[in-house]
């Protein structure tokens, strides 16, 4: 038996708000999904990303509580250039999403920025800096 990493799941308070955020990052999510309690999309890599409302999670885990005190995971989106990192960050913050770390040139050789999705999940934006 071969175990394969297949899916990253996010628990969301407002499906429509969360999907709108990820659409801005280029994910192809149909508008009718905004009203669904569970949504998933296959990414170009084959990995799947899924969203579930808290109600869905509590349907099989009634003791579930939202995490607090900081993030336990992050999602990272690769950009093609430093300018694209800056533009994506500006677009998201301009649309009302929370910026966490403005774009900077990281010592590890990438242009990096951090935003928060509507549920506070950390979303990294990055691009390799030219040598």
N, C-alpha and C positions, 0 to 999 in steps of 0.2 A: 504494500500500500504506500502510495506517495502522497504526503500531505502538501497542499499547495495554498499559499497565501492568495486570497481571492477577493476580499471585500473589506472596505473600511466603512463603518457605520457611524452616523452622527445622530444624536437625539436633539430634536428641535422643539421650540415652543410654538413657533409660527412657521408652518411649512412654506407658505407663499413668500414670506420675507426671506427665509433662508435660500430658497431656490432663486429668487431675484438676485441675491448677492452672487451666487455661483454662476448664474447666467452672465453677469458682468465680467466674469473671469473666463468666459468662452465655453462653458459647458452647455451642451444642447439638451435643454430640459423643456418639454412641452408645457404650455400655459395651463392645460387642464390638470397637470400634476399638482398645481398649487393647492388643490382641495383634497388631495389624497393623504391618508395617514402613513403610507409607506411609499417611497419613491427610490428607484435606483437607476443608475446609468453605467454602461460599460465605457471605460476610458480607452483611449487609443492603445495603451499598453496591455489591455486585457483585464486589468484590475477593475473592480466595480466599486462605486461609491454609492452609499445608500443613506437615506434620511428617514427617520422614524419619529413620530410625535411621542411625547412623553406618555400619552395615553396608550399607545401601542406597547411600549416597554412595560408599563404597569399591568397590562393585560396578562403577561406571563411572569412578571416579577413585581408583585404588588408592593414590595418593600423598597423598590428603587427610589433613590433621591438624587437630585441633580448634584454634581460635584461642586465644591466651593473651595476657595482659597488659592486659586491659580490653575493654570492649564495642565492637563496631563498628557496632552498630545497636540500636535500641530499638523497642518497640511501645508505643503509647499508647491508653488506653481512656478515653473521655469519660464523665464522670459527670454527673448532673443537678444536683448541688448540692455545696457544700463538705462538708456532712454526709455525703453519699454517698461522697466521697473518703475521709473519715476512717473510715467504717464498712467500706469495702472493704479499706482498709489493715489495720485492726484484725482483720477476718475472716481475711485471708490470713496475717498474722503469727501470729495465734492458732491457725491450722491448721498451723503449723510451717514456713511459707515464710519466706524471708529478707527482712526489711525492709532497704532500702538507705538511704532518706531518709524520715524521718517526715513526715507532712503539714505543710505550711507555706503561708503566703500569699505567693506569688511576686510580685516587683515588676512583672511583666508582666500582672497582673490575674487570675491563676488560683490556685485552691487546688491544690496539687500534692503528690504523694507518689510514691515509687519503691520497687518491690519487685523481687525477682529470681525468675525461674521456676526450676524444678529444674535447668536446665542453665546458669544464670547469665545468661540473657538479661534485659536491663533492660526492665521493664514500668512505664510511667508511668501514673498515675491522675490525672485533672485535671478541674476544673470551673471555669467562668467565675465570678468573684466579682461580686456585685452592685455597682453603682456607688455 
